[in-house]
C-alpha cells in the first residue's frame, strides 16, 4: 500500500513537471503562493521573464519584495478574492515593470497541499500586452478606414449633387427637375391625385445687380435657395431654372395647401435681410401656383400656367402670389 502511494506521488510529481514545462512553452507564468505566509513556493522557468523579475528571486519572496506598494496591494486584493471563490477567478492586471507597462490576464485558484495540509494559491499569468496593442492598432486602422470611407462617400455625394444641383442656390438643375416632374405626373395620373407646381421669380433682380453687383445677386440667390429648401419636404423638388427664375414641385397637394405654404415662404423672403459688404439687401418674390390636373392635364401646359400666374403677380408689383385658373370641363 505504501509502495503504491509512493508510486502515485512520483507519477503526480512527474506530471506536474510536464504541465509546468508545457506552460513554459506557451509563455505562461505559473506561481504557487503559500496562503498563510504569502510567500511564493513555486515559480516556473518563464515566470521571471514574463513578470520582468529576471534579477529577483521569486521563490521565498512576497509581493512587497517584488513589486511596488500599490501593485502589491492590488495583487493582495486579487488573492483575497480568489480565496473566497473555491472555483477560481479570472482577473486582469496592469503592471509597471522594468520593461514598461504590461497587461496580464490571470487565473487564480486555491487548493490544499496533500502532503502538508497547507493552503496554497495557484496563479497562471498570460502577458497580453502585445495582443492588446495589436488590437488597439487594428481598431485604430479600422476607425481610420471607416473615416476615410465616410469622407469618400461624402465626396461622392457632393460630386453627385453637383451634377444635379445648382452650385449657388443648392437647388436642383432643370434636367433633374423635369425628370421628377414627369414621374410625379405619371404617378398622379395612375393614383388620381393632385400635385402643385409653383413658378417663382426674384423681384427687381436687375436693380439688385446694379446696386450690389453680381456677387450681391448671388448672395440673394443663396438666401432664397436656403428658404426654399427649408420650406419644402424631401419628396418635393425645388429647382433653379436660371437667373431669377425658380420652380417648385409640391408632391401630393392641391392649390389651396400649396398657396398656404408658398404664402409662408413669401413672408419669410419679405422679412429676410441678406448681409453683404456691410450693407443689407432686402428682396421679395413673385409666385404663380398651378395644380395638376385641375389647372392643366399635361406638364407643358402646367408649366405655362404657373408661369402665366407668376407673370401676373409681377405685373401687379411683385411680392405676391397669383393662382392659375382652374379648367372647368362641361359634363358630356
C-alpha positions in Angstrom: 0.0 0.0 0.0 2.8 2.4 0.9 4.6 1.5 -2.3 1.5 2.3 -4.4 1.1 5.6 -2.6 4.7 6.5 -3.2 4.4 5.5 -6.9 1.4 7.7 -7.3 3.2 10.6 -5.7 6.1 10.1 -8.1 3.8 9.9 -11.1 2.0 13.0 -9.8 5.3 14.9 -9.4 6.4 13.8 -12.9 3.0 15.0 -14.3 3.3 18.4 -12.5 6.7 18.9 -14.1 5.4 18.1 -17.5 2.5 20.5 -17.0 4.9 23.3 -15.9 7.1 22.5 -18.9 4.1 22.7 -21.3 3.1 26.1 -19.8 6.7 27.3 -20.2 6.4 26.5 -23.9 3.2 28.6 -24.1 4.9 31.5 -22.4 2.6 31.3 -19.3 3.9 32.2 -15.9 2.9 29.8 -13.1 3.2 30.8 -9.5 2.2 29.0 -6.3 1.9 31.0 -3.1 1.6 29.8 0.5 -1.7 31.3 1.7 -0.7 31.7 5.3 2.7 33.4 4.7 2.1 35.0 1.3 5.4 33.7 0.1 5.9 32.1 -3.3 6.7 28.4 -3.1 6.9 27.6 -6.9 7.7 29.7 -10.0 8.2 28.1 -13.4 11.1 28.9 -15.7 9.4 31.7 -17.6 7.7 33.5 -14.7 10.7 35.7 -14.0 10.9 36.7 -17.7 7.1 37.3 -18.1 6.9 39.4 -14.9 10.1 41.3 -15.5 11.8 39.8 -12.5 14.9 38.2 -14.1 17.2 39.8 -11.4 15.0 38.8 -8.5 14.5 35.6 -6.5 10.8 34.8 -6.7 10.6 31.7 -4.6 10.6 32.7 -0.9 9.7 36.3 -1.7 6.4 38.1 -1.0 4.6 40.6 -3.4 6.0 43.6 -1.5 9.6 42.3 -2.2 8.9 42.1 -5.9 6.5 44.9 -6.8 5.9 48.5 -5.7 3.5 49.1 -2.8 0.5 50.0 -5.0 0.9 46.9 -7.2 1.4 44.7 -4.1 -1.9 45.9 -2.6 -3.7 45.2 -5.8 -2.3 41.7 -6.0 -3.2 41.1 -2.4 -6.8 42.1 -3.1 -6.9 39.7 -6.1 -5.6 36.9 -3.9 -8.2 37.5 -1.3 -11.0 37.4 -3.9 -9.6 34.1 -5.2 -9.5 32.6 -1.7 -13.2 33.5 -1.3 -14.1 31.6 -4.5 -13.0 28.0 -4.5 -13.8 27.6 -8.2 -11.2 30.2 -9.0 -11.4 33.6 -10.5 -10.1 35.4 -13.6 -8.6 38.9 -13.3 -6.7 41.5 -15.2 -3.7 43.5 -14.1 -1.7 46.4 -15.5 1.8 46.4 -14.0 4.6 48.9 -14.4 7.7 46.6 -14.9 11.3 47.3 -15.8 10.4 46.7 -19.5 7.5 49.1 -19.4 3.7 48.9 -18.8 2.3 45.4 -19.3 -1.2 44.0 -19.2 -1.9 40.5 -17.9 -4.8 38.1 -17.7 -4.6 35.8 -14.7 -6.3 32.8 -13.3 -6.2 32.2 -9.5 -7.4 29.2 -7.6 -6.8 27.8 -4.1 -6.1 24.2 -3.2 -4.8 22.2 -0.3 -1.3 20.7 -0.4 -2.0 16.9 0.3 1.4 16.4 1.8 1.3 19.2 4.4 -2.3 20.2 4.5 -1.3 23.8 3.9 -3.4 26.2 1.8 -1.9 27.1 -1.5 -2.8 29.7 -4.2 -2.1 28.8 -7.8 -1.9 31.7 -10.3 -1.3 31.5 -14.0 -0.3 34.7 -15.8 -0.6 35.5 -19.5 1.1 38.6 -20.9 -1.5 40.1 -23.3 0.3 43.4 -23.9 1.3 42.8 -27.5 -2.1 41.3 -28.3 -3.9 44.3 -26.8 -1.6 46.7 -28.6 -2.2 44.9 -31.9 -6.0 45.0 -31.2 -5.7 48.7 -30.5 -3.8 49.3 -33.7 -6.3 47.3 -35.6 -9.2 49.2 -34.2 -7.4 52.4 -34.9 -6.8 51.3 -38.5 -10.4 50.2 -38.9 -11.6 53.5 -37.5 -9.3 55.4 -39.9 -10.6 53.3 -42.8 -14.2 54.0 -41.7 -13.5 57.7 -41.5 -11.9 57.6 -45.0 -14.8 55.7 -46.3 -17.3 58.2 -44.9 -15.2 61.0 -46.4 -15.2 59.2 -49.8 -18.9 58.7 -49.6 -19.4 62.3 -48.7 -17.2 63.4 -51.6 -19.1 61.1 -53.9 -22.4 62.5 -52.8 -21.1 66.0 -53.3 -20.0 65.1 -56.8 -23.4 63.6 -57.5 -25.1 66.6 -56.0 -23.0 68.9 -58.2 -24.3 67.0 -61.2 -28.0 67.6 -60.3 -27.8 70.8 -58.1 -27.0 74.4 -58.8 -23.8 75.5 -57.0 -25.1 78.9 -55.9 -28.7 78.1 -54.7 -28.2 74.4 -53.8 -31.4 73.6 -55.8 -31.9 71.1 -58.5 -30.9 71.8 -62.1 -33.6 71.9 -64.8 -32.9 68.3 -66.1 -33.3 66.7 -62.7 -36.5 68.7 -62.1 -38.1 67.8 -65.4 -37.4 64.1 -64.7 -39.1 64.4 -61.3 -42.0 66.3 -62.9 -42.6 63.5 -65.4 -42.5 60.9 -62.6 -44.9 62.9 -60.4 -47.4 63.4 -63.4 -47.3 59.7 -64.2 -47.9 58.8 -60.5 -50.7 61.3 -60.1 -52.4 60.1 -63.2 -52.3 56.5 -62.0 -53.4 57.3 -58.5 -55.9 60.1 -59.3 -54.2 62.6 -57.0 -53.1 66.2 -57.2 -49.7 67.9 -57.1 -48.8 71.6 -57.4 -46.3 73.5 -59.4 -45.0 76.9 -58.3 -43.2 79.3 -60.6 -41.0 81.8 -58.6 -39.0 84.9 -59.6 -37.0 87.3 -57.6 -38.4 90.8 -57.8 -36.2 93.6 -59.3 -33.1 91.4 -59.6 -31.7 93.8 -62.2 -31.9 96.6 -59.7 -30.1 94.5 -57.0 -27.4 93.7 -59.6 -27.0 97.4 -60.4 -26.6 98.4 -56.7 -24.7 95.4 -55.4 -23.1 93.7 -58.4 -23.1 90.1 -59.4 -21.9 88.8 -56.1 -24.7 90.6 -54.3 -27.2 88.9 -56.6 -25.6 85.5 -55.8 -26.0 86.2 -52.1 -29.7 86.8 -52.6 -30.0 83.6 -54.7 -28.2 81.6 -52.0 -30.7 83.0 -49.4 -33.7 82.1 -51.5 -32.3 78.6 -52.1 -32.0 78.1 -48.3 -35.5 79.3 -47.7 -36.9 77.1 -50.5 -35.1 74.0 -49.1 -36.3 74.8 -45.6 -39.9 75.2 -46.7 -40.2 72.0 -48.8 -40.2 68.3 -48.0 -38.0 65.5 -49.1 -40.5 64.4 -51.7 -40.7 68.0 -53.2 -38.4 69.3 -55.9 -37.2 72.9 -55.7 -35.3 73.9 -58.8 -33.4 76.9 -60.2 -34.2 77.4 -63.9 -31.6 80.1 -64.3 -31.2 83.8 -63.4 -34.0 85.0 -61.3 -36.3 82.0 -62.2 -37.2 79.2 -59.9 -39.8 76.5 -59.8 -41.0 74.1 -57.1 -42.9 70.8 -57.4 -45.0 70.1 -54.4 -45.9 66.4 -54.4 -49.4 65.2 -53.5 -51.0 68.6 -52.6 -53.5 70.9 -54.3 -53.8 74.6 -54.9 -55.1 75.6 -51.5 -52.4 73.9 -49.5 -49.7 75.0 -52.0 -50.9 78.6 -51.8 -50.7 78.5 -47.9 -47.2 77.1 -47.9 -45.9 79.5 -50.5 -47.5 82.4 -48.7 -45.4 81.5 -45.7 -42.3 81.4 -47.9 -43.2 84.8 -49.4 -43.5 86.4 -46.0 -40.1 84.9 -44.9 -38.5 86.4 -48.0 -40.0 89.8 -47.2 -38.6 89.6 -43.7 -35.2 88.1 -44.7 -32.3 90.5 -44.9 -29.1 89.5 -46.8 -25.9 91.0 -45.4 -23.4 91.9 -48.0 -20.3 94.2 -47.7 -21.5 95.9 -44.6 -24.9 96.5 -46.2 -28.3 94.8 -46.1 -30.0 93.6 -49.3 -33.8 93.1 -48.9 -35.6 91.0 -51.5 -39.1 89.8 -52.4 -40.5 87.2 -54.7 -43.5 86.9 -57.1 -45.1 83.4 -57.4 -47.6 81.7 -59.6 -49.2 78.5 -58.4 -50.8 75.9 -60.7 -52.0 72.3 -60.0 -52.3 69.1 -61.8 -54.8 68.0 -63.1 -57.2 70.9 -62.3 -55.2 73.7 -63.9 -53.8 71.6 -66.7 -53.7 67.9 -67.7 -50.2 68.0 -69.2 -46.9 69.0 -67.8 -46.0 71.5 -70.6 -49.3 73.4 -70.1 -48.9 73.1 -66.4 -45.6 74.9 -66.6 -47.0 77.6 -68.8 -50.0 78.1 -66.5 -47.7 78.5 -63.5 -45.5 81.0 -65.5 -48.6 83.0 -66.6 -49.7 83.2 -62.9 -46.3 84.3 -61.8 -46.1 86.9 -64.6 -49.5 88.3 -63.4 -48.1 88.6 -59.9 -45.1 90.5 -61.2 -47.2 92.8 -63.3 -49.1 93.8 -60.1 -45.9 94.9 -58.4 -44.4 91.6 -57.2 -44.2 90.4 -53.6 -47.4 88.4 -54.1 -48.9 85.1 -55.2 -51.2 84.5 -58.1 -53.2 81.3 -58.7 -53.5 79.8 -62.1 -57.1 79.4 -63.3 -58.8 76.1 -62.9 -60.2 74.4 -66.0 -63.9 73.6 -66.0 -64.8 70.8 -68.3 -68.5 70.6 -69.2 -70.2 67.3 -68.5 -70.9 65.1 -71.5 
